[in-house]
Amino acid sequence: MFEHEIQQQHAAELMRVAATERLARQAAKDRRAARRTDRRAARTSGQNASEGPVSSLRNRLARAA
């Protein structure tokens, strides 16, 4: 009987791990989809929503003699 209880606990633990992994995969999939829609919206509006302003290196350095 003891072995049966251990097997039941092991099976329950495997089910919990599988459920956790499924949830993590779904969350990653949702994040990727959200990024895709953010990029698509930025592309259609003509601006990069996830990126800040870009300045050239020339504007930041002092002029050489």
SEVEXLUM-765796 format. One record per residue: residue number from 1; residue in one letter; x, y, z of N, C-alpha, C in turn. Coordinates in nm, 2 decimals. Example, Ala and Ser with C-alpha at 12.3 -4.5 7.8 and 13.67 -1.06 7.14 Angstrom:
<pt k="1" r="a" n_u="1.32" n_v="-0.57" n_w="0.78" ca_u="1.23" ca_v="-0.45" ca_w="0.78" c_u="1.32" c_v="-0.33" c_w="0.78"/>
<pt k="2" r="s" n_u="1.28" n_v="-0.22" n_w="0.71" ca_u="1.37" ca_v="-0.11" ca_w="0.71" c_u="1.29" c_v="0.00" c_w="0.79"/>
END
This chain:
<pt k="1" r="m" n_u="0.08" n_v="-0.12" n_w="0.00" ca_u="0.00" ca_v="0.00" ca_w="0.00" c_u="0.09" c_v="0.13" c_w="0.00"/>
<pt k="2" r="f" n_u="0.20" n_v="0.12" n_w="0.07" ca_u="0.29" ca_v="0.23" ca_w="0.08" c_u="0.34" c_v="0.27" c_w="-0.05"/>
<pt k="3" r="e" n_u="0.38" n_v="0.18" n_w="-0.14" ca_u="0.43" ca_v="0.21" ca_w="-0.27" c_u="0.33" c_v="0.27" c_w="-0.36"/>
<pt k="4" r="h" n_u="0.20" n_v="0.23" n_w="-0.34" ca_u="0.09" ca_v="0.29" ca_w="-0.42" c_u="0.08" c_v="0.44" c_w="-0.38"/>
<pt k="5" r="e" n_u="0.09" n_v="0.47" n_w="-0.25" ca_u="0.07" ca_v="0.61" ca_w="-0.21" c_u="0.19" c_v="0.70" c_w="-0.26"/>
<pt k="6" r="i" n_u="0.31" n_v="0.64" n_w="-0.26" ca_u="0.42" ca_v="0.71" ca_w="-0.32" c_u="0.40" c_v="0.74" c_w="-0.47"/>
<pt k="7" r="q" n_u="0.36" n_v="0.64" n_w="-0.54" ca_u="0.33" ca_v="0.65" ca_w="-0.68" c_u="0.23" c_v="0.76" c_w="-0.70"/>
<pt k="8" r="q" n_u="0.12" n_v="0.77" n_w="-0.62" ca_u="0.02" ca_v="0.87" ca_w="-0.64" c_u="0.07" c_v="1.01" c_w="-0.61"/>
<pt k="9" r="q" n_u="0.16" n_v="1.02" n_w="-0.51" ca_u="0.22" ca_v="1.15" ca_w="-0.48" c_u="0.31" c_v="1.19" c_w="-0.60"/>
<pt k="10" r="h" n_u="0.38" n_v="1.10" n_w="-0.65" ca_u="0.47" ca_v="1.13" ca_w="-0.76" c_u="0.39" c_v="1.17" c_w="-0.89"/>
<pt k="11" r="a" n_u="0.29" n_v="1.10" n_w="-0.91" ca_u="0.20" ca_v="1.14" ca_w="-1.03" c_u="0.14" c_v="1.28" c_w="-1.01"/>
<pt k="12" r="a" n_u="0.10" n_v="1.31" n_w="-0.89" ca_u="0.04" ca_v="1.44" ca_w="-0.86" c_u="0.15" c_v="1.55" c_w="-0.88"/>
<pt k="13" r="e" n_u="0.27" n_v="1.52" n_w="-0.83" ca_u="0.38" ca_v="1.62" ca_w="-0.85" c_u="0.41" c_v="1.64" c_w="-1.00"/>
<pt k="14" r="l" n_u="0.41" n_v="1.53" n_w="-1.08" ca_u="0.43" ca_v="1.55" ca_w="-1.22" c_u="0.32" c_v="1.63" c_w="-1.29"/>
<pt k="15" r="m" n_u="0.20" n_v="1.61" n_w="-1.24" ca_u="0.09" ca_v="1.69" ca_w="-1.30" c_u="0.10" c_v="1.84" c_w="-1.27"/>
<pt k="16" r="r" n_u="0.15" n_v="1.87" n_w="-1.14" ca_u="0.17" ca_v="2.01" ca_w="-1.10" c_u="0.28" c_v="2.07" c_w="-1.19"/>
<pt k="17" r="v" n_u="0.39" n_v="1.99" n_w="-1.21" ca_u="0.50" ca_v="2.05" ca_w="-1.29" c_u="0.46" c_v="2.07" c_w="-1.43"/>
<pt k="18" r="a" n_u="0.38" n_v="1.98" n_w="-1.49" ca_u="0.34" ca_v="1.99" ca_w="-1.62" c_u="0.24" c_v="2.12" c_w="-1.63"/>
<pt k="19" r="a" n_u="0.16" n_v="2.14" n_w="-1.54" ca_u="0.07" ca_v="2.25" ca_w="-1.54" c_u="0.15" c_v="2.38" c_w="-1.53"/>
<pt k="20" r="t" n_u="0.25" n_v="2.39" n_w="-1.45" ca_u="0.34" ca_v="2.50" ca_w="-1.43" c_u="0.41" c_v="2.53" c_w="-1.56"/>
<pt k="21" r="e" n_u="0.46" n_v="2.43" n_w="-1.63" ca_u="0.53" ca_v="2.45" ca_w="-1.76" c_u="0.44" c_v="2.49" c_w="-1.87"/>
<pt k="22" r="r" n_u="0.32" n_v="2.44" n_w="-1.87" ca_u="0.22" ca_v="2.49" ca_w="-1.97" c_u="0.19" c_v="2.64" c_w="-1.95"/>
<pt k="23" r="l" n_u="0.17" n_v="2.68" n_w="-1.82" ca_u="0.14" ca_v="2.82" ca_w="-1.79" c_u="0.26" c_v="2.91" c_w="-1.83"/>
<pt k="24" r="a" n_u="0.38" n_v="2.86" n_w="-1.81" ca_u="0.50" ca_v="2.94" ca_w="-1.85" c_u="0.51" c_v="2.95" c_w="-2.00"/>
<pt k="25" r="r" n_u="0.48" n_v="2.84" n_w="-2.07" ca_u="0.49" ca_v="2.85" ca_w="-2.22" c_u="0.38" c_v="2.94" c_w="-2.27"/>
<pt k="26" r="q" n_u="0.26" n_v="2.94" n_w="-2.21" ca_u="0.15" ca_v="3.03" ca_w="-2.25" c_u="0.18" c_v="3.17" c_w="-2.23"/>
<pt k="27" r="a" n_u="0.25" n_v="3.20" n_w="-2.11" ca_u="0.28" ca_v="3.34" ca_w="-2.08" c_u="0.39" c_v="3.39" c_w="-2.18"/>
<pt k="28" r="a" n_u="0.48" n_v="3.31" n_w="-2.22" ca_u="0.59" ca_v="3.35" ca_w="-2.31" c_u="0.52" c_v="3.37" c_w="-2.45"/>
<pt k="29" r="k" n_u="0.43" n_v="3.29" n_w="-2.49" ca_u="0.36" ca_v="3.30" ca_w="-2.61" c_u="0.28" c_v="3.43" c_w="-2.62"/>
<pt k="30" r="d" n_u="0.21" n_v="3.46" n_w="-2.51" ca_u="0.14" ca_v="3.59" ca_w="-2.50" c_u="0.23" c_v="3.71" c_w="-2.50"/>
<pt k="31" r="r" n_u="0.34" n_v="3.70" n_w="-2.44" ca_u="0.44" ca_v="3.82" ca_w="-2.44" c_u="0.49" c_v="3.84" c_w="-2.59"/>
<pt k="32" r="r" n_u="0.52" n_v="3.73" n_w="-2.66" ca_u="0.56" ca_v="3.74" ca_w="-2.80" c_u="0.45" c_v="3.80" c_w="-2.88"/>
<pt k="33" r="a" n_u="0.33" n_v="3.76" n_w="-2.86" ca_u="0.22" ca_v="3.81" ca_w="-2.94" c_u="0.20" c_v="3.96" c_w="-2.91"/>
<pt k="34" r="a" n_u="0.22" n_v="4.00" n_w="-2.78" ca_u="0.20" ca_v="4.14" ca_w="-2.75" c_u="0.31" c_v="4.22" c_w="-2.81"/>
<pt k="35" r="r" n_u="0.43" n_v="4.17" n_w="-2.81" ca_u="0.54" ca_v="4.25" ca_w="-2.88" c_u="0.52" c_v="4.26" c_w="-3.03"/>
<pt k="36" r="r" n_u="0.47" n_v="4.15" n_w="-3.09" ca_u="0.44" ca_v="4.16" ca_w="-3.23" c_u="0.33" c_v="4.27" c_w="-3.26"/>
<pt k="37" r="t" n_u="0.23" n_v="4.27" n_w="-3.18" ca_u="0.12" ca_v="4.37" ca_w="-3.20" c_u="0.17" c_v="4.51" c_w="-3.18"/>
<pt k="38" r="d" n_u="0.26" n_v="4.53" n_w="-3.08" ca_u="0.32" ca_v="4.66" ca_w="-3.05" c_u="0.40" c_v="4.71" c_w="-3.17"/>
<pt k="39" r="r" n_u="0.49" n_v="4.62" n_w="-3.22" ca_u="0.57" ca_v="4.65" ca_w="-3.34" c_u="0.48" c_v="4.69" c_w="-3.46"/>
<pt k="40" r="r" n_u="0.38" n_v="4.61" n_w="-3.48" ca_u="0.29" ca_v="4.63" ca_w="-3.59" c_u="0.22" c_v="4.77" c_w="-3.58"/>
<pt k="41" r="a" n_u="0.18" n_v="4.80" n_w="-3.46" ca_u="0.11" ca_v="4.93" ca_w="-3.43" c_u="0.21" c_v="5.04" c_w="-3.45"/>
<pt k="42" r="a" n_u="0.33" n_v="5.03" n_w="-3.41" ca_u="0.43" ca_v="5.13" ca_w="-3.42" c_u="0.47" c_v="5.15" c_w="-3.57"/>
<pt k="43" r="r" n_u="0.47" n_v="5.04" n_w="-3.64" ca_u="0.50" ca_v="5.05" ca_w="-3.79" c_u="0.39" c_v="5.12" c_w="-3.86"/>
<pt k="44" r="t" n_u="0.27" n_v="5.09" n_w="-3.83" ca_u="0.16" ca_v="5.16" ca_w="-3.90" c_u="0.14" c_v="5.30" c_w="-3.86"/>
<pt k="45" r="s" n_u="0.18" n_v="5.34" n_w="-3.74" ca_u="0.17" ca_v="5.48" ca_w="-3.70" c_u="0.30" c_v="5.56" c_w="-3.74"/>
<pt k="46" r="g" n_u="0.40" n_v="5.49" n_w="-3.79" ca_u="0.52" ca_v="5.56" ca_w="-3.84" c_u="0.62" c_v="5.60" c_w="-3.73"/>
<pt k="47" r="q" n_u="0.61" n_v="5.53" n_w="-3.61" ca_u="0.71" ca_v="5.56" ca_w="-3.51" c_u="0.74" c_v="5.43" c_w="-3.44"/>
<pt k="48" r="n" n_u="0.86" n_v="5.42" n_w="-3.38" ca_u="0.90" ca_v="5.31" ca_w="-3.30" c_u="0.86" c_v="5.33" c_w="-3.16"/>
<pt k="49" r="a" n_u="0.76" n_v="5.26" n_w="-3.11" ca_u="0.71" ca_v="5.28" ca_w="-2.98" c_u="0.81" c_v="5.22" c_w="-2.87"/>
<pt k="50" r="s" n_u="0.88" n_v="5.12" n_w="-2.91" ca_u="0.97" ca_v="5.05" ca_w="-2.81" c_u="1.11" c_v="5.11" c_w="-2.80"/>
<pt k="51" r="e" n_u="1.14" n_v="5.21" n_w="-2.89" ca_u="1.27" ca_v="5.26" ca_w="-2.90" c_u="1.27" c_v="5.41" c_w="-2.87"/>
<pt k="52" r="g" n_u="1.37" n_v="5.47" n_w="-2.81" ca_u="1.38" ca_v="5.61" ca_w="-2.78" c_u="1.44" c_v="5.68" c_w="-2.89"/>
<pt k="53" r="p" n_u="1.46" n_v="5.81" n_w="-2.88" ca_u="1.52" ca_v="5.89" ca_w="-2.98" c_u="1.67" c_v="5.85" c_w="-3.00"/>
<pt k="54" r="v" n_u="1.72" n_v="5.87" n_w="-3.12" ca_u="1.85" ca_v="5.83" ca_w="-3.16" c_u="1.93" c_v="5.96" c_w="-3.19"/>
<pt k="55" r="s" n_u="2.04" n_v="5.97" n_w="-3.13" ca_u="2.13" ca_v="6.09" ca_w="-3.16" c_u="2.26" c_v="6.04" c_w="-3.23"/>
<pt k="56" r="s" n_u="2.31" n_v="6.11" n_w="-3.32" ca_u="2.43" ca_v="6.06" ca_w="-3.39" c_u="2.55" c_v="6.08" c_w="-3.30"/>
<pt k="57" r="l" n_u="2.66" n_v="6.01" n_w="-3.33" ca_u="2.78" ca_v="6.02" ca_w="-3.25" c_u="2.85" c_v="6.16" c_w="-3.28"/>
<pt k="58" r="r" n_u="2.83" n_v="6.21" n_w="-3.39" ca_u="2.88" ca_v="6.34" ca_w="-3.43" c_u="2.84" c_v="6.45" c_w="-3.34"/>
<pt k="59" r="n" n_u="2.71" n_v="6.45" n_w="-3.30" ca_u="2.66" ca_v="6.55" ca_w="-3.21" c_u="2.71" c_v="6.55" c_w="-3.07"/>
<pt k="60" r="r" n_u="2.76" n_v="6.43" n_w="-3.03" ca_u="2.81" ca_v="6.41" ca_w="-2.89" c_u="2.96" c_v="6.44" c_w="-2.87"/>
<pt k="61" r="l" n_u="3.04" n_v="6.44" n_w="-2.97" ca_u="3.18" ca_v="6.46" ca_w="-2.96" c_u="3.22" c_v="6.60" c_w="-2.99"/>
<pt k="62" r="a" n_u="3.33" n_v="6.64" n_w="-2.92" ca_u="3.38" ca_v="6.78" ca_w="-2.95" c_u="3.46" c_v="6.77" c_w="-3.09"/>
<pt k="63" r="r" n_u="3.47" n_v="6.88" n_w="-3.15" ca_u="3.53" ca_v="6.89" ca_w="-3.28" c_u="3.68" c_v="6.89" c_w="-3.26"/>
<pt k="64" r="a" n_u="3.75" n_v="6.82" n_w="-3.34" ca_u="3.90" ca_v="6.81" ca_w="-3.33" c_u="3.96" c_v="6.94" c_w="-3.40"/>
<pt k="65" r="a" n_u="4.08" n_v="6.97" n_w="-3.35" ca_u="4.14" ca_v="7.09" ca_w="-3.41" c_u="4.20" c_v="7.07" c_w="-3.54"/>
END
